[in-house]
Amino acid sequence: MKPGKTYSIRLKFMYNLTEGLDGFYLSTYKDKDGQVRTLATTHFEPTSARKAFPCFDEPQLKAKFLITITHSRSLQSFSNMPKKEESDVRGKNDQEMRVGSTKVRSEFMESLEMSTYLVAFVVCDFDIIEKKTDSNVTIRVIAAHDKISQAKFALDQAVQITQNYERYFGIPFPLPKQDLIAIPDFEAGAMENWGLITYRETALLNEEGVSSSLDTQWVAVVIAHELAHQWFGNLVTMQWWNDLWLNEGFASWMEYKGVDEVEPDWKMMDQFWINEVEPALDLDSLQSSHPISVQVQEPSEISALFDYISYRKGASIIHMLEQFLGEEHLRKGLEIYLKKNKFKNTVTKDLWNACTEATNNTKDVMGMMNTWTLQMGYPLIIFSRIGNSSVWNITQSRFLLAGQLNGTNSSLPASPYNYKWNVPVSFKTNLGHSREILLGSKDNDTSKVVTLDEKIKWIKGNTDGVGFYRVNYPTQIWTMLINQLNTDLSVFSGADRAQLIDDAFSLCMAGLLPVSVPVSLSTYLVKETDLVPWKIALRHLKSWKALLSDGPGGSAVDAFISFLVENIYKKLGWFEAGTHEQRLLRTVVLSAAVDAGLKDAVDRSKQIFTDVMDNQSKISSELQGFVYCTGVREGGEEEWNWIFKKYISTNIPAEKSHFLKALACSKDIFTLQRFLDKTLDKSQIRHQDVKSVLTSTAMNPAGTLLAWRQYRKFWDRYNKMFGDGMTNMGNIGAGIISTFSSSFDLEQVEDFFEKHETGGGKRAIDQAVEKIKVNIRFVELSAESVVGEVNIIVNRRKNLA
């Protein structure tokens, strides 16, 4: 082919619908009468469009698509664009000539220029509800007939968020319609196909009175995420998959702004730190992490990039950049970027150049942000006083969770910036002084000296947790911070308090702080009433419990959790009331109280389950998860079978999800094994839910080794189940082994994965193995200290009582 000439190529090809979860595949569901119905749907990201039709299947090769689908008259078809026309397909046999056509040909309007991975089409028998936006865009939610009543919340959210995004980006939605469709079999949470977004049913459907506040929030968040992609990813697309984060990191940040605009009472930006920043900090503290922007050569390597680094670290550094530039400058930079590159492809530097332009070239955005995207990891910022003077030294060094392990080398792999970052360090003191300095902005500028008032008692670094880094202080500053929390916690924001807890536990896990610091710090929680600090504290304490469950540490941590939650447990009570945040907090606290064995909580939970099972009462939507779990854990075969029948029969996706997780709570190993075996039968457990079953069972101490055995025993069957599913196999394996904490377990893990290829899932396994090594070290060095420290506090409380 010669450049400059236009060629037309016609190819005939055959394609059989697969039973996997990518390409053009078959999905099934049961209607309310128990009849099995089928649909055909697509999922092409990242490289499965080539499975459905011949194409140059790379994101930078955009094209316009004309799609025509011939299908049964009893079905409907959907694609990226609105339907242009529908015509009968005349048959050739006598029956069809007599009764008329049984098939129709649906021709869709020509699409805008887009990448192949965003092409989508669905053939199904679903129902539709719709509304128009103020700019006359038709928004439709599409779902199975029996479930369309659960689509109203999604429709309202989609309309409002689309309108908000049009204002925020300064660019009208570029298509005449936007469909959101709930697919019964769907591997991802959702997929941002332009004009036809596909969703798991749990991410789109919502039943008032059954879906909990968290379920409802999840639907809103996923809708906001996928709609953000319609501009950032679809209108402007990364040139190659190494910059996947341009799509996912941005959408993961924007989803909070999108929901916050529509539901301001939900305080979504307060939750950003716990949901996005903290999980990314946790993963990126491993030597087996990877840079945000990373070279990929093979399709199998692409799938491995759909992880917390691309999504959550990407979102976190954009959040940090917004604070550094100012909200208006960042927003202007995004508008410049989108308008300049619409219908085109970009690389990361295009975004940084647009942001620099938005500041009138007063800030070197690329110089700062390259240190965050082109090298893995993040810094530990250390405050240290020079003698007894008023002069303080602020330094940075790479934080590694496994930094104290033998054989750890923080310089591997090599980094273009030698693991130094341009860090906007913010801090405040007890005297009310707030400061921000840019650390690392010049060559070898790894530390700075600041002069502070001699009267300061404490310094709190990383104000509101906006920066993507951890902070450590001298012992006396930790002591004063703990005193301040116990005296008047309101001087710190909820994010500040959560970040202090997280830093203390993480530094302890890395061997940089004694156990006494996070334990002493946690005692202030008896006065805490905010969601985010509670969630992070309980997350860490539950991790300690899991690691120490083989000895006395597990029960000691349970007693400590019971002591901490007792006040807030009594204050919140068991009745649905309060704000959205208070409802979320109630679920977190009650669940923790039951899990820790707080007697009143366990008794109440068991009684509620018994009443529901006996049809004496209905369960609050907020209590479903842990009450069902309690009923299964404390009950026997009858209770488990009751839950399983409810799981099979309900047509409410959120409720089905709660039932599925509760089934993994049994203490009986034979029951758990029966549950695991059901993952091999699609009529019992959908393929999309296999990962959830295996990892949920592994989180149950009674099921950890069962899940690990099941995974190894049926490796070949699970691998086949996911098609080209090496990445899935790696992620499932990592989820199962994450709480292992003995050398024996480590040896088994390493031996198995030496003999089994995980392809794109190798990184997830490497990360899990590194965490196991950290777990082993923590148990060996700190188990006794944990028991001793928490027992001192619990016994002191008993003596006072």
C-alpha positions in Angstrom: 0.0 0.0 0.0 1.3 3.4 -0.9 1.1 6.4 1.5 -1.5 9.0 0.4 -3.8 6.6 -1.3 -7.1 5.3 0.0 -7.8 1.6 -0.1 -11.0 -0.3 0.5 -10.7 -3.8 1.9 -13.6 -6.2 2.2 -13.2 -9.3 4.4 -15.7 -12.1 5.1 -15.1 -13.8 8.4 -16.9 -16.2 10.8 -17.0 -15.8 14.5 -18.5 -18.1 17.1 -19.7 -16.5 20.3 -17.4 -17.5 23.1 -18.3 -18.5 26.6 -15.5 -16.5 28.1 -15.8 -12.9 29.3 -14.0 -11.1 26.5 -14.4 -10.5 22.8 -18.0 -11.1 21.4 -19.4 -13.5 24.0 -22.5 -15.3 25.2 -24.2 -14.3 28.5 -27.2 -15.9 30.1 -29.6 -15.1 32.8 -32.9 -16.5 34.3 -36.1 -14.5 34.3 -38.6 -14.5 37.2 -40.1 -17.7 35.8 -36.8 -19.5 35.9 -36.4 -19.5 32.1 -32.9 -19.2 30.8 -32.4 -16.3 28.4 -29.4 -15.5 26.3 -27.7 -12.3 25.0 -24.6 -11.6 23.0 -22.3 -8.8 24.3 -18.8 -7.4 23.9 -15.8 -6.5 26.0 -12.8 -5.5 23.9 -10.4 -3.7 26.2 -7.5 -4.0 25.9 -6.9 -6.3 22.9 -10.1 -8.4 22.2 -11.7 -6.5 19.4 -9.4 -8.5 17.1 -11.2 -11.6 18.4 -14.5 -10.3 17.1 -13.6 -8.8 13.7 -10.4 -8.2 11.7 -8.9 -4.9 12.7 -5.8 -2.9 13.5 -6.4 -3.3 17.2 -4.2 -0.6 18.7 -5.5 2.6 20.4 -3.6 5.1 18.3 -5.2 3.8 15.1 -8.6 5.5 15.4 -11.3 5.0 12.8 -15.0 5.6 12.1 -17.2 2.5 12.4 -20.4 1.6 10.5 -22.1 -1.3 12.3 -25.0 -3.3 11.0 -26.5 -6.2 13.0 -29.0 -8.8 11.8 -31.0 -10.4 14.6 -34.2 -12.0 15.6 -37.2 -9.7 15.6 -37.9 -10.6 19.2 -34.6 -9.0 20.3 -33.1 -5.6 20.4 -29.6 -4.4 19.3 -27.5 -1.6 20.7 -24.1 -0.1 19.6 -22.0 3.0 20.1 -24.3 5.2 18.0 -28.1 5.6 17.7 -29.9 3.3 15.3 -30.2 4.8 11.8 -32.8 2.5 10.4 -34.3 -1.0 10.9 -35.5 -3.1 8.0 -37.0 -6.6 7.6 -34.8 -9.4 6.4 -36.8 -11.4 3.9 -36.5 -15.1 4.2 -36.3 -17.6 1.4 -38.3 -20.5 2.8 -42.1 -20.9 2.5 -42.7 -20.4 6.2 -41.0 -17.1 6.4 -42.7 -15.9 3.2 -46.2 -16.8 4.7 -45.8 -15.3 8.2 -43.4 -12.5 7.4 -39.8 -11.9 8.4 -38.5 -13.3 11.7 -35.3 -11.2 11.5 -34.5 -7.5 11.2 -31.4 -5.6 10.1 -30.4 -2.8 12.4 -28.1 -0.2 10.9 -26.4 2.3 13.2 -25.2 5.8 12.4 -21.5 6.1 11.6 -19.4 6.6 14.7 -16.9 9.4 15.4 -13.3 8.5 15.2 -12.4 6.1 18.0 -10.2 3.3 19.0 -11.2 -0.3 18.4 -11.3 -1.2 22.2 -14.2 1.2 22.6 -16.4 -0.4 19.9 -19.4 -2.3 21.5 -22.6 -4.0 20.5 -25.2 -6.0 22.4 -28.1 -8.1 21.2 -30.6 -8.9 24.0 -34.3 -8.8 25.1 -33.9 -6.0 27.6 -36.1 -3.0 28.5 -35.2 0.7 28.4 -35.8 3.8 30.5 -34.6 7.2 29.3 -34.3 10.9 29.9 -32.7 13.8 28.1 -30.0 16.2 29.4 -30.4 20.0 29.3 -28.2 19.8 26.1 -30.6 17.3 24.5 -28.4 14.2 24.9 -30.6 11.1 25.3 -29.5 9.0 28.3 -30.8 5.5 28.5 -30.4 2.7 31.1 -31.0 -0.8 29.7 -31.5 -3.9 31.8 -33.4 -7.2 31.9 -37.2 -6.8 32.1 -37.4 -8.1 35.7 -34.7 -5.6 36.8 -35.5 -2.4 34.9 -37.3 -1.1 38.0 -33.9 -1.0 39.7 -32.5 1.4 37.0 -34.1 4.7 38.1 -31.3 5.8 40.4 -28.7 5.2 37.7 -30.6 7.1 35.2 -30.9 10.2 37.4 -27.2 10.0 38.3 -26.1 9.7 34.7 -28.2 12.7 33.6 -26.9 15.0 36.3 -23.3 13.8 36.1 -23.2 14.2 32.3 -24.5 17.8 32.6 -21.9 18.5 35.3 -19.1 17.2 33.2 -20.1 19.3 30.2 -19.8 22.3 32.4 -16.5 21.2 34.1 -14.7 20.3 30.8 -16.2 23.1 28.8 -17.0 20.6 26.0 -20.5 19.3 25.2 -20.9 15.5 25.3 -19.9 14.6 21.7 -22.5 11.9 20.9 -26.3 12.2 20.5 -27.0 9.4 23.0 -25.4 7.6 25.9 -26.5 4.1 26.9 -25.7 2.3 30.2 -26.5 -1.4 30.0 -26.4 -4.0 32.8 -24.8 -7.3 31.7 -25.4 -10.5 33.7 -21.9 -11.9 33.0 -19.3 -9.2 33.1 -15.7 -9.6 34.4 -14.9 -5.9 35.1 -16.9 -3.5 37.1 -17.8 -1.6 33.9 -16.4 -0.6 30.5 -16.5 2.9 29.0 -17.4 2.0 25.4 -18.3 5.3 23.8 -22.0 5.7 23.8 -22.7 2.2 25.1 -21.2 1.7 28.6 -21.4 -1.9 29.8 -21.8 -2.6 33.6 -21.9 -5.4 36.0 -25.4 -5.5 37.4 -24.1 -4.6 40.9 -22.5 -1.5 39.5 -25.7 -0.1 37.8 -28.8 -1.4 39.5 -30.1 -0.2 42.8 -33.1 -1.3 44.8 -34.4 1.2 47.4 -34.7 -0.5 50.8 -32.5 -3.4 49.8 -29.3 -1.7 48.4 -27.3 -0.3 51.3 -25.8 3.2 51.4 -22.4 1.7 50.3 -24.1 -0.2 47.5 -25.8 3.0 46.3 -22.6 4.9 46.6 -20.8 2.3 44.5 -23.3 2.6 41.7 -22.9 6.4 41.6 -19.1 6.2 41.7 -18.9 3.7 38.9 -21.3 5.7 36.7 -19.2 8.8 37.4 -16.0 7.0 36.5 -17.3 5.7 33.2 -18.8 8.9 32.2 -15.6 10.8 32.9 -14.0 8.4 30.3 -16.3 9.7 27.6 -14.0 12.8 27.5 -10.8 11.6 29.1 -10.0 8.3 27.3 -12.6 8.3 24.5 -12.5 11.8 23.1 -8.8 12.0 23.9 -7.1 8.7 24.1 -3.6 7.6 25.2 -1.4 6.8 22.3 -0.2 3.5 23.7 -1.0 1.3 26.7 2.0 2.5 28.7 0.0 5.6 29.4 -3.1 3.7 30.5 -3.0 5.8 33.6 -4.1 8.9 31.6 -7.4 7.1 31.2 -7.8 5.3 34.5 -6.0 7.6 36.9 -8.0 10.6 35.7 -11.4 8.8 35.8 -10.6 7.5 39.3 -10.0 11.1 40.5 -12.9 12.6 38.5 -15.5 10.1 39.8 -15.3 11.8 43.3 -15.9 15.2 41.8 -18.7 13.9 39.7 -20.6 12.3 42.6 -19.7 15.1 45.1 -21.4 17.6 42.7 -24.6 15.5 42.6 -24.6 14.2 46.2 -22.8 16.9 48.3 -24.0 15.4 51.6 -22.1 12.2 50.9 -18.7 14.0 51.5 -17.0 12.1 48.7 -13.8 14.1 48.8 -13.4 13.1 52.5 -13.5 9.4 51.3 -10.9 10.0 48.5 -8.0 9.4 50.8 -9.2 6.1 52.3 -10.4 4.7 49.0 -7.7 5.9 46.6 -4.6 7.2 48.3 -4.1 4.7 51.0 -4.5 1.5 48.9 -2.0 3.0 46.4 0.5 3.9 49.1 0.2 0.3 50.4 0.9 -1.3 47.0 3.5 1.3 45.9 5.6 0.6 49.0 6.7 -2.7 47.5 9.9 -3.2 45.6 7.8 -5.2 43.1 5.6 -2.2 42.2 6.0 -0.4 38.9 6.0 3.1 37.5 2.8 4.7 36.5 4.0 5.0 33.0 5.7 1.7 32.0 6.7 0.2 28.7 4.7 -2.8 27.4 5.4 -4.9 24.5 3.0 -7.9 24.6 -0.8 -8.0 25.0 -0.4 -10.1 28.2 1.6 -7.2 29.7 -1.2 -4.7 29.1 -3.7 -6.5 31.4 -1.2 -6.3 34.3 -1.4 -2.5 34.2 -5.1 -2.4 35.2 -4.1 -2.2 38.9 -4.0 0.2 41.8 -1.0 2.0 40.4 -2.7 3.1 37.1 -6.0 3.8 38.8 -5.4 4.9 42.4 -1.9 6.2 42.3 -2.8 8.0 39.1 -5.8 9.6 40.8 -3.7 10.4 43.9 -1.0 12.3 42.0 -3.6 14.3 40.0 -5.2 15.2 43.4 -1.8 16.3 44.7 -1.2 18.3 41.5 -4.6 20.1 41.9 -3.5 21.2 45.4 -0.1 22.4 44.1 -1.5 24.3 41.1 -4.8 25.4 42.5 -8.2 24.0 41.4 -8.8 26.6 38.6 -5.4 26.2 37.1 -5.8 22.4 36.9 -9.3 22.6 35.5 -8.1 25.1 32.8 -5.2 22.8 32.0 -7.6 19.9 31.5 -9.8 22.0 29.2 -6.8 23.0 27.1 -5.6 19.4 26.9 -9.0 18.1 25.8 -9.8 20.8 23.3 -6.3 20.7 21.7 -6.3 16.9 21.3 -10.0 15.9 20.7 -10.3 12.9 18.5 -6.6 12.4 18.8 -4.1 10.4 20.8 -1.7 11.8 23.4 1.2 10.9 25.7 1.6 12.0 29.3 3.7 15.1 28.5 0.8 16.6 26.5 -1.2 16.8 29.8 1.7 18.3 31.7 2.3 20.9 28.9 -1.3 21.9 29.0 -1.2 22.3 32.8 1.9 24.4 32.5 0.2 26.6 29.9 -2.7 27.0 32.3 -0.3 28.6 34.8 1.1 31.0 32.2 4.3 28.9 32.3 4.9 29.9 35.9 5.2 26.3 37.1 7.3 23.5 35.6 4.6 20.8 35.8 6.5 18.3 33.7 9.7 18.7 35.8 7.7 17.9 38.9 5.3 15.2 37.7 7.9 13.2 35.8 9.4 12.2 39.1 6.0 10.7 40.0 5.1 8.9 36.7 8.5 7.7 35.4 9.7 6.0 38.6 7.9 3.7 41.0 7.5 4.2 44.7 7.2 7.4 46.8 9.2 9.2 49.6 9.2 9.0 53.3 9.4 12.6 54.6 11.3 12.9 57.8 11.2 15.8 60.2 14.2 16.0 62.6 15.2 18.8 65.0 18.8 20.0 64.9 19.8 19.8 68.6 17.4 21.8 70.8 17.3 24.7 68.4 14.3 26.1 66.4 15.9 24.7 63.2 14.4 21.7 61.6 15.7 19.5 58.8 13.1 18.0 56.3 14.5 15.2 54.3 13.2 12.5 51.8 14.2 8.9 51.2 12.3 6.1 49.4 9.8 4.3 51.6 9.9 0.5 51.3 7.7 -1.8 53.3 10.4 -4.5 53.0 13.2 -2.1 53.6 14.5 -3.9 56.7 14.6 -7.3 55.0 17.8 -8.9 54.0 18.4 -8.7 50.2 16.2 -5.6 49.7 17.9 -3.1 47.4 16.0 0.2 47.1 18.0 1.1 44.0 16.7 -1.8 41.9 15.5 -1.4 39.2 17.4 1.7 38.2 15.4 5.0 38.3 16.0 8.0 36.1 15.6 10.2 39.2 17.5 8.0 41.6 14.3 7.6 43.7 14.1 11.2 44.5 10.8 13.2 44.0 9.8 16.8 43.6 7.5 16.8 46.7 5.2 19.6 47.7 5.6 19.1 51.4 2.9 20.8 53.6 2.8 20.8 57.4 1.3 22.6 60.3 2.1 23.0 64.0 0.2 23.4 67.3 0.7 27.1 67.1 -1.4 27.2 63.9 1.5 27.8 61.5 0.9 26.2 58.1 3.7 26.0 55.5 4.4 24.4 52.2 7.8 23.8 50.6 8.8 22.1 47.4 11.4 19.5 48.2 13.6 18.1 45.5 12.9 20.9 43.0 16.6 21.3 42.3 19.5 18.9 41.7 20.3 16.9 44.8 17.7 19.0 46.8 16.8 16.1 49.0 16.6 18.1 52.2 15.6 21.6 53.4 16.2 23.4 56.6 13.3 25.5 58.1 13.2 27.6 61.2 10.1 27.3 63.4 9.0 28.8 66.6 10.8 27.4 69.6 7.5 27.0 71.4 6.0 24.4 69.1 5.0 21.1 70.7 4.2 19.1 67.5 4.4 19.2 63.8 1.9 17.4 61.5 3.2 16.8 58.0 1.1 16.3 54.8 -1.8 18.5 55.7 -5.1 16.7 54.9 -3.2 13.8 53.4 -3.1 15.4 50.0 0.6 14.5 49.3 1.5 11.0 48.0 4.0 10.3 50.7 4.5 9.1 54.3 5.8 11.1 57.2 8.0 10.2 60.2 8.9 12.3 63.3 11.2 12.1 66.3 9.8 10.0 69.2 8.9 13.1 71.3 6.8 14.5 68.4 4.9 11.3 68.0 4.2 11.5 71.8 2.9 15.0 71.5 0.7 14.2 68.5 -0.8 11.3 70.5 -1.4 13.7 73.5 -3.0 16.2 71.2 -5.4 13.6 69.7 -6.4 12.5 73.2 -6.9 16.1 74.4 -8.6 17.7 71.4 -8.7 15.7 68.2 -10.6 18.5 66.3 -7.4 20.4 65.5 -6.8 17.8 62.9 -9.1 17.1 59.9 -10.5 13.5 59.5 -8.0 12.9 56.7 -5.2 14.2 59.0 -6.2 11.8 61.7 -6.5 8.9 59.3 -3.1 9.6 57.8 -1.4 9.7 61.2 -2.9 6.3 61.9 -1.9 4.9 58.6 1.7 6.2 58.8 2.1 4.9 62.3 1.0 1.3 61.4 2.8 1.3 58.1 6.1 2.5 59.6 5.7 -0.1 62.3 5.1 -2.8 59.7 8.3 -1.6 57.9 10.3 -1.9 61.1 10.8 1.9 61.5 8.5 2.4 64.5 7.9 0.3 67.6 4.5 -1.3 68.1 3.9 1.0 71.0 3.4 4.0 68.7 0.4 2.8 66.6 -1.2 1.1 69.6 -0.9 4.2 71.8 -2.1 6.4 68.9 -5.1 4.1 68.4 -6.4 4.7 71.9 -7.7 8.2 71.0 -10.3 6.3 68.8 -12.6 6.0 71.8 -13.5 9.7 71.0 -13.5 9.4 67.2 -16.8 9.8 65.3 -15.6 10.2 61.7 -15.7 7.5 59.1 -12.3 7.7 57.5 -10.1 7.4 60.6 -12.2 4.4 61.8 -12.0 2.6 58.5 -8.2 2.9 58.3 -7.6 1.9 61.9 -9.8 -1.1 61.7 -8.2 -2.1 58.4 -4.8 -2.2 60.1 -6.0 -3.9 63.2 -7.8 -6.6 61.3 -4.6 -7.2 59.3 -2.7 -7.6 62.6 -5.4 -10.1 63.8 -5.1 -12.1 60.6 -1.3 -12.3 60.8 -1.3 -13.2 64.5 -4.3 -15.6 64.5 -2.1 -18.7 65.0 -1.2 -17.6 68.5 -2.6 -15.4 71.3 -2.2 -12.3 69.2 -5.6 -12.8 67.4 -7.7 -12.8 70.5 -5.6 -10.0 72.1 -6.3 -7.8 69.0 -10.0 -8.7 69.2 -10.1 -7.5 72.8 -8.4 -4.3 71.8 -10.8 -3.6 69.0 -13.8 -4.3 71.3 -12.4 -1.7 73.8 -11.9 0.9 71.0 -15.4 0.5 69.4 -17.5 0.2 72.6 -18.3 4.0 72.8 -19.1 4.5 69.2 -21.0 1.2 69.1 -23.3 2.4 71.8 -23.7 5.9 70.3 -24.6 4.7 66.8 -27.0 1.9 67.8 -28.6 -0.5 65.4 -31.3 1.6 63.8 -31.1 3.2 60.3 -30.7 6.9 61.0 -28.3 9.8 60.4 -26.4 11.1 57.4 -24.9 9.1 54.6 -21.5 9.1 56.3 -23.1 8.0 59.7 -24.8 5.1 57.9 -21.5 4.0 56.4 -19.8 4.4 59.8 -22.5 2.4 61.5 -22.0 -0.5 59.2 -18.2 -0.4 59.7 -18.4 -0.2 63.5 -21.1 -2.9 63.9 -19.3 -5.2 61.6 -16.1 -4.7 63.5 -17.8 -5.2 66.8 -19.4 -8.5 65.7 -16.1 -9.7 64.1 -14.2 -8.9 67.3 -16.7 -10.8 69.4 -18.3 -8.0 71.4 -21.0 -10.0 73.1 -23.9 -7.6 72.7 -23.1 -7.1 69.0 -22.9 -10.8 68.3 -26.1 -11.6 70.2 -28.0 -8.8 68.4 -26.7 -9.9 65.0 -27.6 -13.5 65.6 -31.1 -12.5 66.8 -31.7 -10.4 63.7 -30.6 -13.2 61.4 -32.9 -15.7 63.2 -35.9 -13.3 63.0 -35.3 -12.8 59.3 -34.9 -16.5 58.6 -38.1 -17.2 60.5 -39.9 -14.5 58.5 -40.5 -12.5 61.6 -38.9 -9.3 60.3 -37.1 -7.7 57.4 -33.4 -6.8 57.6 -32.1 -3.3 57.3 -30.2 -2.8 54.0 -27.3 -1.4 56.0 -26.9 -4.6 58.1 -27.2 -7.3 55.5 -23.5 -8.0 54.9 -22.4 -8.8 58.4 -25.7 -10.1 59.8 -25.8 -12.7 57.0 -22.2 -13.5 57.7 -22.9 -13.9 61.4 -25.8 -16.2 60.7 -23.7 -18.5 58.6 -20.7 -18.4 60.9 -22.7 -19.1 64.1 -25.1 -21.4 62.4 -24.9 -24.8 60.7 -26.0 -26.5 57.4 -29.6 -25.2 57.6 -28.5 -21.6 57.8 -26.0 -22.0 55.0 -28.5 -23.7 52.7 -31.1 -20.9 53.5 -28.6 -18.2 52.4 -27.6 -20.2 49.3 -31.3 -20.6 48.2 -31.7 -16.8 48.7 -28.6 -16.2 46.6 -29.9 -18.3 43.7 -33.5 -16.9 43.8 -33.0 -13.1 44.3 -33.0 -10.9 41.2 -31.5 -7.9 43.1 -27.8 -7.8 42.3 -26.7 -5.9 45.4 -28.5 -8.5 47.6 -27.0 -11.4 45.6 -23.5 -10.0 46.3 -24.2 -9.9 50.1 -25.4 -13.5 50.1 -22.4 -14.7 48.1 -19.9 -13.2 50.5 -21.8 -14.4 53.5 -21.6 -18.0 52.2 -17.8 -17.8 52.7 -18.2 -17.1 56.5 -18.9 -20.7 57.6 -16.5 -22.2 60.2 -17.2 -25.7 58.9 -14.5 -26.8 56.5 -16.8 -29.3 54.7 -19.4 -26.6 54.0 -16.6 -24.3 52.7 -15.3 -27.0 50.5 -18.8 -27.6 49.0 -19.0 -23.8 48.4 -15.6 -23.8 46.6 -16.6 -26.7 44.4 -19.6 -24.7 43.2 -17.2 -22.4 41.4 -16.6 -25.2 38.9 -20.2 -25.1 37.9 -21.4 -22.0 36.0 -25.0 -22.7 36.8 -24.2 -22.4 40.5 -21.5 -19.6 40.5 -21.0 -17.3 37.6 -17.5 -17.1 36.2 -17.4 -13.4 37.1 -17.9 -14.3 40.8 -15.3 -17.0 41.0 -12.5 -14.6 42.2 -14.8 -13.2 44.9 -15.7 -16.7 46.2 -12.0 -17.9 46.3 -10.6 -14.7 47.9 -13.6 -14.3 50.4 -13.1 -17.9 51.5 -9.4 -17.3 51.9 -10.1 -14.3 54.2 -11.9 -16.7 56.5 -9.3 -18.4 58.8 -11.2 -21.7 58.4 -11.0 -21.4 54.7 -7.6 -20.0 53.9 -5.8 -23.3 53.2 -8.9 -24.8 51.5 -9.0 -21.9 49.0 -5.2 -22.3 48.4 -5.7 -26.0 47.8 -8.7 -25.5 45.5 -6.8 -22.9 43.5 -3.8 -25.3 42.9 -5.9 -28.4 42.4 -8.1 -26.9 39.7 -5.6 -24.5 38.2 -6.2 -25.8 34.6 -10.0 -25.5 34.9 -9.9 -22.0 36.3 -7.3 -20.9 33.8 -9.5 -22.2 30.9 -12.6 -20.6 32.5 -11.0 -17.1 32.0 -9.9 -17.7 28.5 -6.6 -15.8 28.2 -6.8 -15.4 31.9 -3.2 -15.5 33.2 -3.6 -12.0 34.7 -6.8 -13.2 36.4 -5.1 -16.3 37.8 -2.3 -14.1 39.2 -4.7 -11.7 40.8 -6.8 -14.5 42.3 -3.7 -16.2 43.6 -2.4 -13.0 45.1 -5.7 -12.5 46.9 -5.6 -16.0 48.4 -2.1 -15.9 49.7 -2.0 -12.3 50.9 -2.3 -13.2 54.7 0.2 -16.0 54.7 2.8 -15.4 57.4 5.0 -18.5 57.8 8.1 -19.7 56.1 6.4 -23.0 55.4 3.6 -21.2 53.5 6.2 -19.1 51.6 8.1 -22.1 50.5 4.8 -23.7 49.2 3.9 -20.5 47.3 7.3 -20.1 45.7 7.5 -23.7 44.7 4.0 -23.7 43.0 4.6 -20.5 41.0 8.0 -21.6 39.8 6.1 -24.4 38.0 3.0 -22.4 36.9 3.1 -19.6 34.4 1.0 -16.5 35.3 1.9 -14.3 32.4 0.5 -10.8 33.0 -0.4 -11.9 36.6 3.3 -12.4 37.5 3.6 -9.0 39.0 0.6 -9.6 41.4 2.2 -12.8 42.6 5.6 -11.2 43.1 3.9 -8.5 45.1 2.1 -11.0 47.2 5.3 -13.0 47.9 7.0 -9.8 49.0 4.2 -9.1 51.4 4.4 -12.6 52.8 8.1 -12.0 53.6 7.1 -8.7 55.4 4.4 -10.6 57.3 6.9 -13.3 58.4 9.3 -10.6 59.6 6.6 -8.7 61.5 5.3 -11.9 63.2 8.8 -13.0 64.2 9.8 -9.6 65.6 6.6 -8.0 66.8 4.0 -10.7 67.8 4.9 -10.6 71.5 5.1 -6.8 71.5 1.6 -6.5 70.0 0.1 -8.9 72.7 1.9 -7.0 75.4 1.0 -3.5 74.4 -2.7 -4.2 73.7 -3.1 -6.2 76.9 -1.7 -3.3 79.0 -4.4 -1.0 77.6 -7.2 -3.6 77.8 -6.3 -4.6 81.4 -6.0 -0.9 82.4 -9.5 -0.4 81.2 -10.7 -3.5 83.1 -9.1 -2.3 86.3 -10.7 1.2 85.9 -14.1 -0.5 85.3 
